[in-house]
Amino acid sequence: RALGRTSLELPAELARQAAHLGPVSLVFGAVHSGRAANVIPDSGVLRVTIRTPSQDVWADAPELLDKSLAAVVASTGADHTTPAATAPRCNA
């Protein structure tokens, strides 16, 4: 339940948290949560990319992502961790 809710609500929550700094887009690259079709997994992993033209958003991205994730999973009782961000890349 928490993984599904997070994948649906996290992009909008991050955009809301960052609205005062600039535009941001969160894109999922991978979602993993078990192998069996008839078992509810006890853990899951979401891998995301944050895209923004704003240096201010990028500078605050780890904190914004952690706050957004905490807000989304708060009512589910799930735990979460936010690993360190990698350096920004310019795809121009």
N, C-alpha and C positions, 0 to 999 in steps of 0.2 A: 504494500500500500504506500509506504513512504517513498519508494523509488519511483513509482508511477506518478504520484503527486508532485514530486520534485521535478521530474522531467517535464511535466505540464506547466508548473507554476514558476519555476526558477527564472526563465528568461524575462518574464514580465516583472518579477520582483527585483531583479538586478537593474533593469531599466528604471524602475521607480526609485530605487536607492541612489542611482547615479544621475538622476534627472537634473539636479542642480549643477552638475559638472560638465555634462555633455552627453551626446548619443553613445549608446553601447548596444552591442548585439552579442548574445550568448548562443553558440552553436554546439550541439552535441556531436561528438565524433565517435563515441562508443557507449553502449549501455550493456553491462554484464550483471547477471544475477542468477546463477545456477544453471543446471543442465537438464534436470528432469521436468517434464511437462506437468506432472501431477504432484509436485512438491512446492510449497511456498518457501523460497530461499530465506535464510536468516541474514544475508548480507548482499550488498550490491555495489557496483562501481559505476559512476558516471564520469566520462572524460569529456571535457569541454574546451572550446576555444572562445576567448573573449576578443571581440573585434570592436575597435573604436578609433576614430581619428583624433581623439582628445588625449593629450599628454596628461592632463589632470585626472581623467578617468583611469588611465593606465597606472598612474602613480598610486592611486587608491584602490586598484582592482582587487588585490588580495583581501583587504578589509571589507570592501563592498561585497565581494563574493561570499565571504564568511558570514556577514550579517544577513545577506539575502538567504543563504542556505539555512541558517538558524531560524529565520522567520518562517520559512516554508515547512520545515520538518518539526517545528515546535509542538504542534498538536498531535503528531503521530507517535511521539515517544522514542523515535529513532535517534541514534547517535550519528554524528558526522565529523569528518575531518576534511580540511582543505589544505592540500599540499602547496608548497611554494610555487609561485609562478615562474615561468621561464621568461627570458628577456624578450621585449617586443621585437617584432620583425616587420619590415616594410615590404609589402608585396607589389610595389609600384613598378 
